[in-house]
Amino acid sequence: MTTTKSKVVYSPVFTDGAEFRIPTFKLLKQDGKLYKSAKAPDLDKDKALRIYRAMVTTRILDERMLAAQRQGRLSFYMQCTGEEAAVIGSAAALDDGDMIMAQYREQGALAYRGFTIDEFMNQLFGNEMDYGKGRQMPVHYGSSKLNYMTISSPLATQIPQAAGYAYGQKLRGEGLCTITYFGEGAASEGDFHAALNMAAVHRVPVIFLCRNNGYAISTPAAEQFAADGVAPRAYGYKMDVIRVDGNDILAMYQATQEARKLAVEHNRPVLIEAMSYRLAAHSSSDDPSGYRSKDEEAVWREKDPILRMRLWLESKKWWSEDDEKQLQENMRREVLETMKRAQKRPPPPLETLVSDVYDEVPPALAEQFDKLKAHIRRYPDEYPKSAEHAKGGA
Amino acid sequence: MTKMNMLQAINNALDTAMAEDERVLCFGEDVGVFGGVFRATSNLQQKYGKARCFNTPLVEQGIIGFANGLAAQGSVPVAEIQFADYIFPAFDQIVNESAKFRYRSGNLFNVGGLTIRAPYGGGIAGGLYHSQSPEAYFAHTPGLKIVVPRNPHQAKGLLLGAIHDSNPTLFFEPKRLYRASVGEVPDEDYRLPLGEAEVLKEGTDVTLLGWGAQMEVIEKAVEAAEKDGISCEVIDLRTILPWDVETVANSVFKTGRLVVTHEAPLTGGFAGEIAATIQERCFLYLESPIARVTGMDTPFPLVLEKEHLPNHLKVYEAIRASVEF
């Protein structure tokens, strides 16, 4: 049985889908005013300010931590700069109980959910208070309390997992959904296609959010795919799709709000393609000057999503110059203070080397650990971080 | 007790688990109304509905990625990969994701509820792509458990053990034995422990160690060896990872000799790991070199399958050589 209801033709007809042009949804202009005939979504002052604070927090955190990386205080960092509206606008449209399965650049969503600067720092420095126990590179955050799945480095693996997670939510009847974030580069991986297909077939309440930010490390989108972006792929899976101006906080918020309705109330997975630009480097190990021009970046700098939202807030009289100054000062101070604190905290205990591999440490691994401890006890000066922890035991 | 073949025992285990806990789900290619290519999931969709037992699109990385997400959410997925040979498209999801979920999140999240079932091994004229034994690839990955049953009774008990284990588990089923014989299987829920080998037969001259379909081969070889007056101790490893070093070492302390056999190729095969560990533990007790009887270092052939496989004659020869060393 085939599901294709197709018209029959008697001469070969090829099509390449070029007739499908997906429109871009926008509400807010760069000057903070709405487009004519655009209507702002239902967003009250408290929520709008919560969003804005998360955006500013993320930007300041990113700037300070990149500087810290350059000073050699931190091994690695990844910025969200330029994509704050895409990430935070969408996260803000969710229920706090919805699961977020991010790729790695979505610290804004976590900041919006209430992850503290202290919690960010503990992960970045991998100290004894890092929830991940100092096992992963910086920016691999996770919080079970805030429903933010711990980041995994391999690209796109979280996309089918999000479909599975959301299917479980549907079976439980929780009225919740899962959102998963990824870049347009990750959308080339097999996992992306597997995930969209499975989610569509099984009617899973999941939102796939592609941050189309122009570059996959150094590969421009034009060398990533031949089609009109990532959005048209949803047609192939018979999935709802919307393309949004990813620098427009109001459009991102409303589009995600509607997507969530489709997902949770109608079990329809949705693809959102947020058109944005990665203003910063891919990571602290990358140098974009090698593959793109300053002029190109300048064009996008003028579309700064944070400034756009600030102008809108000011037009509503919800925000002022003073508020801005105060937030900036407080946040900068907090970032610096917590960074110093986090850096001073001790590393995770030696036991974390063997815990959590399984639910319990298997005998062979326990034996390896005992041997390691005995070895460290013989050379305590060579292992300053763990000599204290190696005392006692076999 | 009911007489069942291995497929019926596996089906019965799934049925038992699904009846007891609505969080248990079965899915994979053709798993739904058809019951899977081998019918291991027969009648489960009819009984538990399409939401809990379903066909997936033909995409192994998707099946395991989806299963990882479900397990992280608190469900208990039992994902079927149609043949162990086709597990490799899902390799990244298993090795980088399932295995490391708990570790990388500092135990904030885990996929301990995950079980992956896959028929493995030769002897069915399946050629290159329906005969492989991939356990050693996964044995190199901390965080996974790998289990292989040898008969219907073990299949049900170990599968229920795997489903209820708090770690992601690969369950490799010896498909040659699916319908080969029947045995008594308890009707109730019983769980055999993972990580424990089973001593099937005590002896004094040489220890025979294997798993899955190879246990039948060992049995035949041992019969022949005992006619020669050689006393054999036989151990079914049952769990490849983490494996039961104690039971094997204790046996070798007694017999002084070890023959390990598996279907997978020799080089990098799990017998190598066992040999290294046992010589370290039992060096002064060994009367002869540890012998490995395995498949050849070739892709699995179609026509010359018997020649390729480590059959009872090859195992018998290894026993003789070990005792006469």
Interface residues (C-beta under 8 A of the other chain):
Chain A: M99 M101 D130 Y131 G132 K133 R135 Q136 H140 G142 S143 S144 M149 T150 S152 P154 T157 I159 P160 Q161 A162 A163 G164 Y165 A166 Y167 G168 Q169 L171 R172 T178 G190 D191 H193 A194 A195 N197 M198 V201 H202 T352 S355 D356 V357 Y358 D359 P362 P363 A364 L365
Chain B: L25 A51 R52 F54 T56 P57 V59 Q61 G62 I64 G65 F66 A67 N68 G69 L70 A71 A72 Q73 G74 S75 P77 P89 D92 Q93 N96 E97 K100 R102 Y103 R104 S105 G106 N107 L108 F109 N110 G112 P142 G143 K145 S166 N167 G195 P242 W243 V245 E246
